[in-house]
Amino acid sequence: MMDTILNCRKCSLCKTQLPFMDPNSEADIMLVGISAKIKKYKDEIPLDNRTRSGKLVEQMAVTAQRQGFKIYRTNLVKCPPTGEDGKLRYPDEIEIAGCFEHILKEIEIVDPKLIVLLGNIVVKTIQKRWKLMPETDGTTSFLTYKYGGRTFAASFHPSYVLRSAKRTEDYLHDYEQLIISMKERI
C-alpha cells in the first residue's frame, strides 16, 4: 500500500514533488502534520528533524522511545502545496480530501495506539470527518478523542509551541504524561 501513496498522481501537487514517507511502518504512535515540505535532502522524511517543527517532533520521538514506543511521522497531504510564487502554502480542502484515503490506509497499516494531530487544520479535518468529541477537559496541551479503538490527541502546531521556551517545556511535559497514561492503558 505504501507504494500506492508514493506513486499517487491524483492531483497536481505531485508535479512539484512526489510524495515522501517515513520508512518505519510499525509504530505505537503516529504524528500527523498538515502537509509535506519542499524536500531539501534525499533522505528526508515527513516532519524531518532538520526543519524547525521537526526539531520538536524529534523531541517527541525521543520521549516516546524512553517509554518504549516507536513513532511514525506523516502528513495529511503527502506532496507540498505551493503557490504560484513557488512558496509553501496551506493545502486546500480538495487537496486534503484527495489525500485523506492515504492517511486512512497508513493508520490501518501502521496500526498506532495513539495518533497525535499536529495543529488546528489537522485536528479540524479529523474532527469533521469522524465527528469526534473530546474526552478530556483541556487542562493539558492535549484534548483526547476515541475513535475506532484508537486514541487521538489534538495538539498545537509545533511552530506555535516553539514560540516560547516555557511553552515548549510545558508541552513536552504534557506529551510525556500522555504517553505514560497510554502505557498504563495497554
Secondary structure, DSSP 8 states (H G I E B T S, - for coil): -HHHHHT--SSGGGGT------S----SEEEEEEE-----STT--TT-TTSHHHHHHHHHHHHHHHTT--EEEEEEESS--B-TTS-B----HHHHHHHHHHHHHHHHHH--SEEEEESHHHHHHHHHHHT---SS-SSSS-EEEEETTEEEEEE--HHHHTT-HHHHHHHHHHHHHHHHHHHHH-
